[in-house]
């Protein structure tokens, strides 16, 4: 992880190991649609976060498994997710 990496708003570094953000939505359908957009981004990048879906809520966690921590790909993924809200 590069100390100079900037995080999109609302994202946080957890235990110097992964990035995480929770999103809220007015209903399940909008949360699910967001999860599907995140899935499309993950497929495009071949970098797949953990995605937790609940009624009106989605939590995203990302880290690079082969590095067992953060890499540039995680920061790029967070940026791309924010761009496609």
PDB file with one MODEL, atoms N, CA, C and O in Angstrom:
MODEL        1
ATOM      1  N   UNK A   1       0.840  -1.173   0.000  1.00  0.00           N
ATOM      2  CA  UNK A   1       0.000   0.000   0.000  1.00  0.00           C
ATOM      3  C   UNK A   1       0.885   1.236   0.000  1.00  0.00           C
ATOM      4  O   UNK A   1       1.840   1.324   0.772  1.00  0.00           O
ATOM      5  N   UNK A   2       0.576   2.159  -0.839  1.00  0.00           N
ATOM      6  CA  UNK A   2       1.299   3.416  -0.926  1.00  0.00           C
ATOM      7  C   UNK A   2       0.653   4.410   0.039  1.00  0.00           C
ATOM      8  O   UNK A   2      -0.554   4.646  -0.019  1.00  0.00           O
ATOM      9  N   UNK A   3       1.458   4.987   0.919  1.00  0.00           N
ATOM     10  CA  UNK A   3       0.926   5.939   1.895  1.00  0.00           C
ATOM     11  C   UNK A   3       0.270   7.146   1.237  1.00  0.00           C
ATOM     12  O   UNK A   3      -0.555   7.813   1.861  1.00  0.00           O
ATOM     13  N   UNK A   4       0.622   7.438  -0.012  1.00  0.00           N
ATOM     14  CA  UNK A   4       0.088   8.607  -0.701  1.00  0.00           C
ATOM     15  C   UNK A   4      -1.226   8.337  -1.415  1.00  0.00           C
ATOM     16  O   UNK A   4      -1.792   9.247  -2.020  1.00  0.00           O
ATOM     17  N   UNK A   5      -1.721   7.112  -1.359  1.00  0.00           N
ATOM     18  CA  UNK A   5      -2.985   6.793  -2.026  1.00  0.00           C
ATOM     19  C   UNK A   5      -4.099   7.626  -1.410  1.00  0.00           C
ATOM     20  O   UNK A   5      -4.175   7.773  -0.190  1.00  0.00           O
ATOM     21  N   UNK A   6      -4.955   8.166  -2.253  1.00  0.00           N
ATOM     22  CA  UNK A   6      -6.101   8.894  -1.732  1.00  0.00           C
ATOM     23  C   UNK A   6      -7.338   8.027  -1.886  1.00  0.00           C
ATOM     24  O   UNK A   6      -7.491   7.302  -2.869  1.00  0.00           O
ATOM     25  N   UNK A   7      -8.201   8.114  -0.913  1.00  0.00           N
ATOM     26  CA  UNK A   7      -9.428   7.329  -0.916  1.00  0.00           C
ATOM     27  C   UNK A   7     -10.597   8.181  -1.365  1.00  0.00           C
ATOM     28  O   UNK A   7     -10.674   9.362  -1.028  1.00  0.00           O
ATOM     29  N   UNK A   8     -11.505   7.589  -2.123  1.00  0.00           N
ATOM     30  CA  UNK A   8     -12.747   8.301  -2.432  1.00  0.00           C
ATOM     31  C   UNK A   8     -13.514   8.549  -1.127  1.00  0.00           C
ATOM     32  O   UNK A   8     -13.287   7.847  -0.142  1.00  0.00           O
ATOM     33  N   UNK A   9     -14.403   9.520  -1.105  1.00  0.00           N
ATOM     34  CA  UNK A   9     -15.166   9.838   0.112  1.00  0.00           C
ATOM     35  C   UNK A   9     -15.895   8.616   0.670  1.00  0.00           C
ATOM     36  O   UNK A   9     -16.514   7.848  -0.068  1.00  0.00           O
ATOM     37  N   UNK A  10     -15.805   8.458   1.979  1.00  0.00           N
ATOM     38  CA  UNK A  10     -16.522   7.378   2.655  1.00  0.00           C
ATOM     39  C   UNK A  10     -15.782   6.062   2.751  1.00  0.00           C
ATOM     40  O   UNK A  10     -16.144   5.211   3.563  1.00  0.00           O
ATOM     41  N   UNK A  11     -14.770   5.877   1.954  1.00  0.00           N
ATOM     42  CA  UNK A  11     -13.967   4.649   2.024  1.00  0.00           C
ATOM     43  C   UNK A  11     -12.996   4.774   3.177  1.00  0.00           C
ATOM     44  O   UNK A  11     -12.535   5.868   3.502  1.00  0.00           O
ATOM     45  N   UNK A  12     -12.688   3.632   3.798  1.00  0.00           N
ATOM     46  CA  UNK A  12     -11.699   3.646   4.869  1.00  0.00           C
ATOM     47  C   UNK A  12     -10.787   2.436   4.757  1.00  0.00           C
ATOM     48  O   UNK A  12     -11.164   1.394   4.221  1.00  0.00           O
ATOM     49  N   UNK A  13      -9.591   2.598   5.272  1.00  0.00           N
ATOM     50  CA  UNK A  13      -8.641   1.497   5.341  1.00  0.00           C
ATOM     51  C   UNK A  13      -8.853   0.810   6.682  1.00  0.00           C
ATOM     52  O   UNK A  13      -8.840   1.458   7.729  1.00  0.00           O
ATOM     53  N   UNK A  14      -9.046  -0.494   6.647  1.00  0.00           N
ATOM     54  CA  UNK A  14      -9.310  -1.269   7.850  1.00  0.00           C
ATOM     55  C   UNK A  14      -8.091  -2.132   8.158  1.00  0.00           C
ATOM     56  O   UNK A  14      -7.676  -2.964   7.351  1.00  0.00           O
ATOM     57  N   UNK A  15      -7.530  -1.915   9.339  1.00  0.00           N
ATOM     58  CA  UNK A  15      -6.403  -2.711   9.844  1.00  0.00           C
ATOM     59  C   UNK A  15      -5.256  -2.800   8.844  1.00  0.00           C
ATOM     60  O   UNK A  15      -4.571  -3.821   8.784  1.00  0.00           O
ATOM     61  N   UNK A  16      -5.039  -1.754   8.065  1.00  0.00           N
ATOM     62  CA  UNK A  16      -3.981  -1.707   7.046  1.00  0.00           C
ATOM     63  C   UNK A  16      -4.035  -2.916   6.116  1.00  0.00           C
ATOM     64  O   UNK A  16      -3.022  -3.312   5.540  1.00  0.00           O
ATOM     65  N   UNK A  17      -5.232  -3.499   5.975  1.00  0.00           N
ATOM     66  CA  UNK A  17      -5.373  -4.729   5.190  1.00  0.00           C
ATOM     67  C   UNK A  17      -6.353  -4.609   4.033  1.00  0.00           C
ATOM     68  O   UNK A  17      -6.097  -5.151   2.959  1.00  0.00           O
ATOM     69  N   UNK A  18      -7.468  -3.912   4.224  1.00  0.00           N
ATOM     70  CA  UNK A  18      -8.468  -3.815   3.158  1.00  0.00           C
ATOM     71  C   UNK A  18      -9.193  -2.477   3.197  1.00  0.00           C
ATOM     72  O   UNK A  18      -9.160  -1.745   4.186  1.00  0.00           O
ATOM     73  N   UNK A  19      -9.845  -2.193   2.083  1.00  0.00           N
ATOM     74  CA  UNK A  19     -10.693  -1.006   1.977  1.00  0.00           C
ATOM     75  C   UNK A  19     -12.129  -1.425   2.205  1.00  0.00           C
ATOM     76  O   UNK A  19     -12.519  -2.548   1.885  1.00  0.00           O
ATOM     77  N   UNK A  20     -12.916  -0.515   2.761  1.00  0.00           N
ATOM     78  CA  UNK A  20     -14.307  -0.838   3.052  1.00  0.00           C
ATOM     79  C   UNK A  20     -15.159   0.422   2.969  1.00  0.00           C
ATOM     80  O   UNK A  20     -14.729   1.520   3.320  1.00  0.00           O
ATOM     81  N   UNK A  21     -16.374   0.221   2.496  1.00  0.00           N
ATOM     82  CA  UNK A  21     -17.367   1.290   2.508  1.00  0.00           C
ATOM     83  C   UNK A  21     -18.752   0.672   2.563  1.00  0.00           C
ATOM     84  O   UNK A  21     -19.006  -0.377   1.971  1.00  0.00           O
ATOM     85  N   UNK A  22     -19.646   1.345   3.287  1.00  0.00           N
ATOM     86  CA  UNK A  22     -21.043   0.924   3.335  1.00  0.00           C
ATOM     87  C   UNK A  22     -21.903   1.984   2.661  1.00  0.00           C
ATOM     88  O   UNK A  22     -21.734   3.180   2.897  1.00  0.00           O
ATOM     89  N   UNK A  23     -22.815   1.538   1.831  1.00  0.00           N
ATOM     90  CA  UNK A  23     -23.736   2.403   1.103  1.00  0.00           C
ATOM     91  C   UNK A  23     -25.145   2.123   1.601  1.00  0.00           C
ATOM     92  O   UNK A  23     -25.467   0.993   1.970  1.00  0.00           O
ATOM     93  N   UNK A  24     -25.986   3.153   1.611  1.00  0.00           N
ATOM     94  CA  UNK A  24     -27.388   2.958   1.964  1.00  0.00           C
ATOM     95  C   UNK A  24     -28.268   3.356   0.780  1.00  0.00           C
ATOM     96  O   UNK A  24     -27.928   4.237  -0.009  1.00  0.00           O
ATOM     97  N   UNK A  25     -29.400   2.679   0.688  1.00  0.00           N
ATOM     98  CA  UNK A  25     -30.354   2.871  -0.396  1.00  0.00           C
ATOM     99  C   UNK A  25     -31.759   2.864   0.189  1.00  0.00           C
ATOM    100  O   UNK A  25     -31.973   2.323   1.274  1.00  0.00           O
ATOM    101  N   UNK A  26     -32.719   3.458  -0.516  1.00  0.00           N
ATOM    102  CA  UNK A  26     -34.074   3.528   0.031  1.00  0.00           C
ATOM    103  C   UNK A  26     -34.832   2.199   0.007  1.00  0.00           C
ATOM    104  O   UNK A  26     -35.884   2.079   0.634  1.00  0.00           O
ATOM    105  N   UNK A  27     -34.311   1.210  -0.703  1.00  0.00           N
ATOM    106  CA  UNK A  27     -35.021  -0.065  -0.785  1.00  0.00           C
ATOM    107  C   UNK A  27     -34.076  -1.173  -1.269  1.00  0.00           C
ATOM    108  O   UNK A  27     -32.931  -0.912  -1.636  1.00  0.00           O
ATOM    109  N   UNK A  28     -34.575  -2.396  -1.262  1.00  0.00           N
ATOM    110  CA  UNK A  28     -33.771  -3.544  -1.664  1.00  0.00           C
ATOM    111  C   UNK A  28     -33.430  -3.511  -3.153  1.00  0.00           C
ATOM    112  O   UNK A  28     -32.308  -3.837  -3.540  1.00  0.00           O
ATOM    113  N   UNK A  29     -34.387  -3.120  -3.981  1.00  0.00           N
ATOM    114  CA  UNK A  29     -34.176  -3.128  -5.434  1.00  0.00           C
ATOM    115  C   UNK A  29     -33.013  -2.223  -5.840  1.00  0.00           C
ATOM    116  O   UNK A  29     -32.201  -2.601  -6.684  1.00  0.00           O
ATOM    117  N   UNK A  30     -32.929  -1.039  -5.250  1.00  0.00           N
ATOM    118  CA  UNK A  30     -31.831  -0.131  -5.598  1.00  0.00           C
ATOM    119  C   UNK A  30     -30.498  -0.640  -5.072  1.00  0.00           C
ATOM    120  O   UNK A  30     -29.471  -0.467  -5.727  1.00  0.00           O
ATOM    121  N   UNK A  31     -30.498  -1.260  -3.910  1.00  0.00           N
ATOM    122  CA  UNK A  31     -29.269  -1.856  -3.382  1.00  0.00           C
ATOM    123  C   UNK A  31     -28.802  -2.986  -4.292  1.00  0.00           C
ATOM    124  O   UNK A  31     -27.612  -3.101  -4.583  1.00  0.00           O
ATOM    125  N   UNK A  32     -29.729  -3.810  -4.736  1.00  0.00           N
ATOM    126  CA  UNK A  32     -29.392  -4.916  -5.638  1.00  0.00           C
ATOM    127  C   UNK A  32     -28.874  -4.406  -6.976  1.00  0.00           C
ATOM    128  O   UNK A  32     -27.918  -4.965  -7.514  1.00  0.00           O
ATOM    129  N   UNK A  33     -29.477  -3.368  -7.520  1.00  0.00           N
ATOM    130  CA  UNK A  33     -29.001  -2.788  -8.783  1.00  0.00           C
ATOM    131  C   UNK A  33     -27.574  -2.276  -8.631  1.00  0.00           C
ATOM    132  O   UNK A  33     -26.761  -2.432  -9.542  1.00  0.00           O
ATOM    133  N   UNK A  34     -27.262  -1.671  -7.497  1.00  0.00           N
ATOM    134  CA  UNK A  34     -25.904  -1.205  -7.229  1.00  0.00           C
ATOM    135  C   UNK A  34     -24.931  -2.383  -7.180  1.00  0.00           C
ATOM    136  O   UNK A  34     -23.840  -2.315  -7.747  1.00  0.00           O
ATOM    137  N   UNK A  35     -25.325  -3.454  -6.505  1.00  0.00           N
ATOM    138  CA  UNK A  35     -24.475  -4.653  -6.440  1.00  0.00           C
ATOM    139  C   UNK A  35     -24.185  -5.169  -7.850  1.00  0.00           C
ATOM    140  O   UNK A  35     -23.059  -5.575  -8.139  1.00  0.00           O
ATOM    141  N   UNK A  36     -25.169  -5.156  -8.711  1.00  0.00           N
ATOM    142  CA  UNK A  36     -24.954  -5.618 -10.086  1.00  0.00           C
ATOM    143  C   UNK A  36     -23.982  -4.712 -10.832  1.00  0.00           C
ATOM    144  O   UNK A  36     -23.177  -5.200 -11.625  1.00  0.00           O
ATOM    145  N   UNK A  37     -24.038  -3.406 -10.595  1.00  0.00           N
ATOM    146  CA  UNK A  37     -23.067  -2.486 -11.213  1.00  0.00           C
ATOM    147  C   UNK A  37     -21.662  -2.746 -10.684  1.00  0.00           C
ATOM    148  O   UNK A  37     -20.694  -2.734 -11.444  1.00  0.00           O
ATOM    149  N   UNK A  38     -21.553  -2.979  -9.385  1.00  0.00           N
ATOM    150  CA  UNK A  38     -20.246  -3.301  -8.798  1.00  0.00           C
ATOM    151  C   UNK A  38     -19.710  -4.602  -9.402  1.00  0.00           C
ATOM    152  O   UNK A  38     -18.520  -4.712  -9.697  1.00  0.00           O
ATOM    153  N   UNK A  39     -20.585  -5.574  -9.581  1.00  0.00           N
ATOM    154  CA  UNK A  39     -20.172  -6.842 -10.187  1.00  0.00           C
ATOM    155  C   UNK A  39     -19.633  -6.663 -11.594  1.00  0.00           C
ATOM    156  O   UNK A  39     -18.654  -7.306 -11.971  1.00  0.00           O
ATOM    157  N   UNK A  40     -20.264  -5.797 -12.373  1.00  0.00           N
ATOM    158  CA  UNK A  40     -19.791  -5.535 -13.736  1.00  0.00           C
ATOM    159  C   UNK A  40     -18.401  -4.891 -13.717  1.00  0.00           C
ATOM    160  O   UNK A  40     -17.543  -5.240 -14.529  1.00  0.00           O
ATOM    161  N   UNK A  41     -18.182  -3.962 -12.801  1.00  0.00           N
ATOM    162  CA  UNK A  41     -16.871  -3.321 -12.669  1.00  0.00           C
ATOM    163  C   UNK A  41     -15.826  -4.358 -12.279  1.00  0.00           C
ATOM    164  O   UNK A  41     -14.732  -4.391 -12.843  1.00  0.00           O
ATOM    165  N   UNK A  42     -16.167  -5.200 -11.316  1.00  0.00           N
ATOM    166  CA  UNK A  42     -15.240  -6.234 -10.855  1.00  0.00           C
ATOM    167  C   UNK A  42     -14.854  -7.172 -11.995  1.00  0.00           C
ATOM    168  O   UNK A  42     -13.690  -7.550 -12.124  1.00  0.00           O
ATOM    169  N   UNK A  43     -15.816  -7.543 -12.809  1.00  0.00           N
ATOM    170  CA  UNK A  43     -15.523  -8.414 -13.951  1.00  0.00           C
ATOM    171  C   UNK A  43     -14.621  -7.711 -14.959  1.00  0.00           C
ATOM    172  O   UNK A  43     -13.680  -8.312 -15.476  1.00  0.00           O
ATOM    173  N   UNK A  44     -14.905  -6.440 -15.240  1.00  0.00           N
ATOM    174  CA  UNK A  44     -14.063  -5.671 -16.168  1.00  0.00           C
ATOM    175  C   UNK A  44     -12.613  -5.624 -15.698  1.00  0.00           C
ATOM    176  O   UNK A  44     -11.686  -5.725 -16.502  1.00  0.00           O
ATOM    177  N   UNK A  45     -12.426  -5.470 -14.389  1.00  0.00           N
ATOM    178  CA  UNK A  45     -11.080  -5.336 -13.828  1.00  0.00           C
ATOM    179  C   UNK A  45     -10.443  -6.681 -13.477  1.00  0.00           C
ATOM    180  O   UNK A  45      -9.240  -6.746 -13.224  1.00  0.00           O
ATOM    181  N   UNK A  46     -11.238  -7.754 -13.458  1.00  0.00           N
ATOM    182  CA  UNK A  46     -10.789  -9.048 -12.951  1.00  0.00           C
ATOM    183  C   UNK A  46     -10.233  -8.883 -11.534  1.00  0.00           C
ATOM    184  O   UNK A  46      -9.180  -9.421 -11.192  1.00  0.00           O
ATOM    185  N   UNK A  47     -10.973  -8.125 -10.723  1.00  0.00           N
ATOM    186  CA  UNK A  47     -10.612  -7.857  -9.331  1.00  0.00           C
ATOM    187  C   UNK A  47     -11.913  -7.818  -8.546  1.00  0.00           C
ATOM    188  O   UNK A  47     -12.691  -6.873  -8.681  1.00  0.00           O
ATOM    189  N   UNK A  48     -12.155  -8.834  -7.728  1.00  0.00           N
ATOM    190  CA  UNK A  48     -13.484  -9.088  -7.180  1.00  0.00           C
ATOM    191  C   UNK A  48     -13.549  -8.824  -5.676  1.00  0.00           C
ATOM    192  O   UNK A  48     -12.910  -9.528  -4.893  1.00  0.00           O
ATOM    193  N   UNK A  49     -14.320  -7.811  -5.270  1.00  0.00           N
ATOM    194  CA  UNK A  49     -14.456  -7.502  -3.852  1.00  0.00           C
ATOM    195  C   UNK A  49     -15.449  -8.440  -3.172  1.00  0.00           C
ATOM    196  O   UNK A  49     -16.200  -9.163  -3.828  1.00  0.00           O
ATOM    197  N   UNK A  50     -15.434  -8.411  -1.861  1.00  0.00           N
ATOM    198  CA  UNK A  50     -16.504  -9.046  -1.101  1.00  0.00           C
ATOM    199  C   UNK A  50     -17.655  -8.049  -1.055  1.00  0.00           C
ATOM    200  O   UNK A  50     -17.453  -6.869  -0.770  1.00  0.00           O
ATOM    201  N   UNK A  51     -18.854  -8.527  -1.336  1.00  0.00           N
ATOM    202  CA  UNK A  51     -20.031  -7.671  -1.403  1.00  0.00           C
ATOM    203  C   UNK A  51     -21.087  -8.254  -0.474  1.00  0.00           C
ATOM    204  O   UNK A  51     -21.453  -9.424  -0.587  1.00  0.00           O
ATOM    205  N   UNK A  52     -21.572  -7.424   0.447  1.00  0.00           N
ATOM    206  CA  UNK A  52     -22.586  -7.841   1.402  1.00  0.00           C
ATOM    207  C   UNK A  52     -23.847  -7.029   1.138  1.00  0.00           C
ATOM    208  O   UNK A  52     -23.831  -5.800   1.203  1.00  0.00           O
ATOM    209  N   UNK A  53     -24.937  -7.725   0.839  1.00  0.00           N
ATOM    210  CA  UNK A  53     -26.201  -7.090   0.470  1.00  0.00           C
ATOM    211  C   UNK A  53     -27.244  -7.357   1.544  1.00  0.00           C
ATOM    212  O   UNK A  53     -27.440  -8.495   1.972  1.00  0.00           O
ATOM    213  N   UNK A  54     -27.908  -6.296   1.970  1.00  0.00           N
ATOM    214  CA  UNK A  54     -29.040  -6.399   2.895  1.00  0.00           C
ATOM    215  C   UNK A  54     -30.096  -5.401   2.416  1.00  0.00           C
ATOM    216  O   UNK A  54     -29.849  -4.635   1.484  1.00  0.00           O
ATOM    217  N   UNK A  55     -31.252  -5.407   3.040  1.00  0.00           N
ATOM    218  CA  UNK A  55     -32.314  -4.492   2.632  1.00  0.00           C
ATOM    219  C   UNK A  55     -31.807  -3.060   2.804  1.00  0.00           C
ATOM    220  O   UNK A  55     -31.546  -2.615   3.922  1.00  0.00           O
ATOM    221  N   UNK A  56     -31.673  -2.345   1.687  1.00  0.00           N
ATOM    222  CA  UNK A  56     -31.278  -0.944   1.712  1.00  0.00           C
ATOM    223  C   UNK A  56     -29.836  -0.678   2.089  1.00  0.00           C
ATOM    224  O   UNK A  56     -29.471   0.458   2.390  1.00  0.00           O
ATOM    225  N   UNK A  57     -29.009  -1.718   2.074  1.00  0.00           N
ATOM    226  CA  UNK A  57     -27.632  -1.533   2.511  1.00  0.00           C
ATOM    227  C   UNK A  57     -26.696  -2.461   1.740  1.00  0.00           C
ATOM    228  O   UNK A  57     -27.017  -3.623   1.491  1.00  0.00           O
ATOM    229  N   UNK A  58     -25.527  -1.923   1.367  1.00  0.00           N
ATOM    230  CA  UNK A  58     -24.485  -2.721   0.706  1.00  0.00           C
ATOM    231  C   UNK A  58     -23.153  -2.347   1.339  1.00  0.00           C
ATOM    232  O   UNK A  58     -22.844  -1.166   1.500  1.00  0.00           O
ATOM    233  N   UNK A  59     -22.368  -3.355   1.697  1.00  0.00           N
ATOM    234  CA  UNK A  59     -21.011  -3.118   2.189  1.00  0.00           C
ATOM    235  C   UNK A  59     -20.042  -3.770   1.216  1.00  0.00           C
ATOM    236  O   UNK A  59     -20.217  -4.923   0.823  1.00  0.00           O
ATOM    237  N   UNK A  60     -19.021  -3.018   0.836  1.00  0.00           N
ATOM    238  CA  UNK A  60     -17.986  -3.499  -0.078  1.00  0.00           C
ATOM    239  C   UNK A  60     -16.676  -3.572   0.700  1.00  0.00           C
ATOM    240  O   UNK A  60     -16.308  -2.630   1.401  1.00  0.00           O
ATOM    241  N   UNK A  61     -15.982  -4.688   0.570  1.00  0.00           N
ATOM    242  CA  UNK A  61     -14.625  -4.836   1.103  1.00  0.00           C
ATOM    243  C   UNK A  61     -13.734  -5.317  -0.037  1.00  0.00           C
ATOM    244  O   UNK A  61     -14.098  -6.225  -0.783  1.00  0.00           O
ATOM    245  N   UNK A  62     -12.560  -4.696  -0.163  1.00  0.00           N
ATOM    246  CA  UNK A  62     -11.639  -5.129  -1.202  1.00  0.00           C
ATOM    247  C   UNK A  62     -10.209  -5.146  -0.692  1.00  0.00           C
ATOM    248  O   UNK A  62      -9.779  -4.256   0.043  1.00  0.00           O
ATOM    249  N   UNK A  63      -9.496  -6.161  -1.092  1.00  0.00           N
ATOM    250  CA  UNK A  63      -8.058  -6.281  -0.894  1.00  0.00           C
ATOM    251  C   UNK A  63      -7.558  -7.258  -1.930  1.00  0.00           C
ATOM    252  O   UNK A  63      -8.338  -7.987  -2.542  1.00  0.00           O
ATOM    253  N   UNK A  64      -6.265  -7.269  -2.122  1.00  0.00           N
ATOM    254  CA  UNK A  64      -5.670  -8.165  -3.114  1.00  0.00           C
ATOM    255  C   UNK A  64      -5.233  -9.438  -2.399  1.00  0.00           C
ATOM    256  O   UNK A  64      -4.309  -9.423  -1.586  1.00  0.00           O
ATOM    257  N   UNK A  65      -5.906 -10.530  -2.713  1.00  0.00           N
ATOM    258  CA  UNK A  65      -5.686 -11.786  -1.995  1.00  0.00           C
ATOM    259  C   UNK A  65      -4.259 -12.310  -2.140  1.00  0.00           C
ATOM    260  O   UNK A  65      -3.678 -12.780  -1.162  1.00  0.00           O
ATOM    261  N   UNK A  66      -3.686 -12.238  -3.337  1.00  0.00           N
ATOM    262  CA  UNK A  66      -2.320 -12.750  -3.520  1.00  0.00           C
ATOM    263  C   UNK A  66      -1.300 -11.940  -2.725  1.00  0.00           C
ATOM    264  O   UNK A  66      -0.241 -12.460  -2.373  1.00  0.00           O
ATOM    265  N   UNK A  67      -1.602 -10.685  -2.441  1.00  0.00           N
ATOM    266  CA  UNK A  67      -0.704  -9.838  -1.652  1.00  0.00           C
ATOM    267  C   UNK A  67      -1.098  -9.866  -0.163  1.00  0.00           C
ATOM    268  O   UNK A  67      -0.360  -9.366   0.686  1.00  0.00           O
ATOM    269  N   UNK A  68      -2.257 -10.450   0.141  1.00  0.00           N
ATOM    270  CA  UNK A  68      -2.828 -10.448   1.483  1.00  0.00           C
ATOM    271  C   UNK A  68      -2.868  -9.032   2.066  1.00  0.00           C
ATOM    272  O   UNK A  68      -2.570  -8.809   3.239  1.00  0.00           O
ATOM    273  N   UNK A  69      -3.248  -8.087   1.203  1.00  0.00           N
ATOM    274  CA  UNK A  69      -3.342  -6.707   1.634  1.00  0.00           C
ATOM    275  C   UNK A  69      -3.696  -5.811   0.464  1.00  0.00           C
ATOM    276  O   UNK A  69      -4.187  -6.269  -0.568  1.00  0.00           O
ATOM    277  N   UNK A  70      -3.444  -4.553   0.640  1.00  0.00           N
ATOM    278  CA  UNK A  70      -3.831  -3.557  -0.352  1.00  0.00           C
ATOM    279  C   UNK A  70      -2.788  -3.370  -1.443  1.00  0.00           C
ATOM    280  O   UNK A  70      -1.583  -3.379  -1.192  1.00  0.00           O
ATOM    281  N   UNK A  71      -3.289  -3.200  -2.664  1.00  0.00           N
ATOM    282  CA  UNK A  71      -2.451  -2.831  -3.796  1.00  0.00           C
ATOM    283  C   UNK A  71      -3.159  -1.717  -4.565  1.00  0.00           C
ATOM    284  O   UNK A  71      -4.276  -1.324  -4.227  1.00  0.00           O
ATOM    285  N   UNK A  72      -2.509  -1.232  -5.573  1.00  0.00           N
ATOM    286  CA  UNK A  72      -3.075  -0.165  -6.414  1.00  0.00           C
ATOM    287  C   UNK A  72      -4.443  -0.568  -6.974  1.00  0.00           C
ATOM    288  O   UNK A  72      -5.326   0.278  -7.110  1.00  0.00           O
ATOM    289  N   UNK A  73      -4.625  -1.851  -7.301  1.00  0.00           N
ATOM    290  CA  UNK A  73      -5.898  -2.309  -7.864  1.00  0.00           C
ATOM    291  C   UNK A  73      -7.080  -2.025  -6.936  1.00  0.00           C
ATOM    292  O   UNK A  73      -8.181  -1.736  -7.405  1.00  0.00           O
ATOM    293  N   UNK A  74      -6.861  -2.104  -5.652  1.00  0.00           N
ATOM    294  CA  UNK A  74      -7.949  -1.868  -4.701  1.00  0.00           C
ATOM    295  C   UNK A  74      -8.393  -0.411  -4.723  1.00  0.00           C
ATOM    296  O   UNK A  74      -9.587  -0.115  -4.657  1.00  0.00           O
ATOM    297  N   UNK A  75      -7.435   0.485  -4.814  1.00  0.00           N
ATOM    298  CA  UNK A  75      -7.761   1.914  -4.869  1.00  0.00           C
ATOM    299  C   UNK A  75      -8.447   2.262  -6.192  1.00  0.00           C
ATOM    300  O   UNK A  75      -9.369   3.077  -6.220  1.00  0.00           O
ATOM    301  N   UNK A  76      -7.998   1.648  -7.278  1.00  0.00           N
ATOM    302  CA  UNK A  76      -8.623   1.873  -8.585  1.00  0.00           C
ATOM    303  C   UNK A  76     -10.060   1.340  -8.566  1.00  0.00           C
ATOM    304  O   UNK A  76     -10.970   1.993  -9.075  1.00  0.00           O
ATOM    305  N   UNK A  77     -10.261   0.166  -7.985  1.00  0.00           N
ATOM    306  CA  UNK A  77     -11.612  -0.390  -7.892  1.00  0.00           C
ATOM    307  C   UNK A  77     -12.527   0.540  -7.102  1.00  0.00           C
ATOM    308  O   UNK A  77     -13.651   0.802  -7.531  1.00  0.00           O
ATOM    309  N   UNK A  78     -12.075   1.039  -5.967  1.00  0.00           N
ATOM    310  CA  UNK A  78     -12.885   1.966  -5.167  1.00  0.00           C
ATOM    311  C   UNK A  78     -13.248   3.207  -5.994  1.00  0.00           C
ATOM    312  O   UNK A  78     -14.393   3.658  -5.970  1.00  0.00           O
ATOM    313  N   UNK A  79     -12.278   3.751  -6.719  1.00  0.00           N
ATOM    314  CA  UNK A  79     -12.554   4.912  -7.570  1.00  0.00           C
ATOM    315  C   UNK A  79     -13.601   4.598  -8.627  1.00  0.00           C
ATOM    316  O   UNK A  79     -14.518   5.390  -8.845  1.00  0.00           O
ATOM    317  N   UNK A  80     -13.476   3.470  -9.273  1.00  0.00           N
ATOM    318  CA  UNK A  80     -14.424   3.102 -10.339  1.00  0.00           C
ATOM    319  C   UNK A  80     -15.822   2.862  -9.798  1.00  0.00           C
ATOM    320  O   UNK A  80     -16.810   3.209 -10.446  1.00  0.00           O
ATOM    321  N   UNK A  81     -15.912   2.272  -8.619  1.00  0.00           N
ATOM    322  CA  UNK A  81     -17.236   2.077  -8.008  1.00  0.00           C
ATOM    323  C   UNK A  81     -17.882   3.444  -7.761  1.00  0.00           C
ATOM    324  O   UNK A  81     -19.065   3.625  -8.047  1.00  0.00           O
ATOM    325  N   UNK A  82     -17.135   4.386  -7.245  1.00  0.00           N
ATOM    326  CA  UNK A  82     -17.677   5.721  -6.983  1.00  0.00           C
ATOM    327  C   UNK A  82     -18.124   6.421  -8.268  1.00  0.00           C
ATOM    328  O   UNK A  82     -19.119   7.145  -8.267  1.00  0.00           O
ATOM    329  N   UNK A  83     -17.400   6.207  -9.346  1.00  0.00           N
ATOM    330  CA  UNK A  83     -17.749   6.855 -10.622  1.00  0.00           C
ATOM    331  C   UNK A  83     -19.045   6.310 -11.193  1.00  0.00           C
ATOM    332  O   UNK A  83     -19.719   7.003 -11.956  1.00  0.00           O
ATOM    333  N   UNK A  84     -19.409   5.082 -10.842  1.00  0.00           N
ATOM    334  CA  UNK A  84     -20.613   4.464 -11.412  1.00  0.00           C
ATOM    335  C   UNK A  84     -21.798   4.451 -10.476  1.00  0.00           C
ATOM    336  O   UNK A  84     -22.754   3.710 -10.699  1.00  0.00           O
ATOM    337  N   UNK A  85     -21.753   5.253  -9.439  1.00  0.00           N
ATOM    338  CA  UNK A  85     -22.921   5.326  -8.543  1.00  0.00           C
ATOM    339  C   UNK A  85     -24.077   5.755  -9.339  1.00  0.00           C
ATOM    340  O   UNK A  85     -25.178   5.891  -8.804  1.00  0.00           O
TER     341      UNK A  85
ENDMDL
END
